[in-house]
Amino acid sequence: MNPLDTPLGYSTNFLFVPGTRPERFIKALDSGASGVVLDLEDAVAEEDKVSARDAIRAAWPNFSAEQKKRLVIRTNAPGSKFYAADLILAQELQVACLLIPKSESLDQINGAALILPNTAIIPMIETAVGLDQLKEIANSNQVIRLALGNLDLQADLGMVCDRQETELQTARYQIVLASRLAQIAPPIDGVTPSTDDVERITEDAERAKRMGFGGKLCIHPKQVGIVIAAFTPTEEELAWAQRVIDADKASKGGAVKLDGRMIDRPVVLLAQRTLAITGKH
């Protein structure tokens, strides 16, 4: 699936909202967030799973067509007793995008794609098995990008990370590499637990961008603006990207020099990604 077919393919920020808090749904959509994740998993207690699905179902007719394109439903983990009902809800609502936590196999993703043939899928990598199966997951049907569940992955691996999550650097690199090899959109980095530490949120977002991630998960509206600022290309970067695209078009895909530098396919792809972030693709 082409990530440019959905506005979520190159969104730089995704804000979680508990499925049990319908009064926050519109507030989240109006917060400036590019994508809003209606969460049925971690933010919802076991006894509230049914009421969370009911709340999303009841709210759905009130969303505009534009809002529905920005909404993502995070299911419970495949294999859990709640997962089948989550997929039925997504099928009923014809959701644009599904976030599947603790994704661990191609069969899991392809099974969801079979039920939801018109839905983009973002698998979350949160376990050792998921990390080991990265290539297969990234190449599954309808996957537009991957997401890192950094806190769950730490727990699964028995890690105690420092402030910079240095111990997860290798995992982050693997996720970026797998995304590139599968030719899907750059992945989404995990959450920053602090909602008030502006310096840490900024550092985490800037690190994610440097490492090749294309966005970041947010747990509070306060984080959204900081993440947007970190990932938004500068005017100079946008101007350069447009010149690369223009030069590539003029050469009809042939080899061409720009500012003394050869413009090849990876450079063109990077320029396209830069423009796509701002909706100028």
Protein Blocks (a to p, Z undefined) as FASTA:
>chain_A
ZZklpfklmccbdcdddfklmmlmmmmmmnopabdcddfklmpcfklmmmmmmmmmmmmm
mpcfklmmmpccddddehiaklmmmmmmmmmnopabdcdehiabfklmmmmmmmmmmbcc
ddddfbfklmmmmmmmmmmghiabdcddfklmmmmnopacdfkommmmmmmmmmmmmmmm
nopacddddddfbfklmmlmmmmmmmmmmnopabdcdfbfklmmmmmmmmmccfklmmmm
mmmmmmmmmnnopacdeehiacdfklmmmmmmmmmmnopZZ
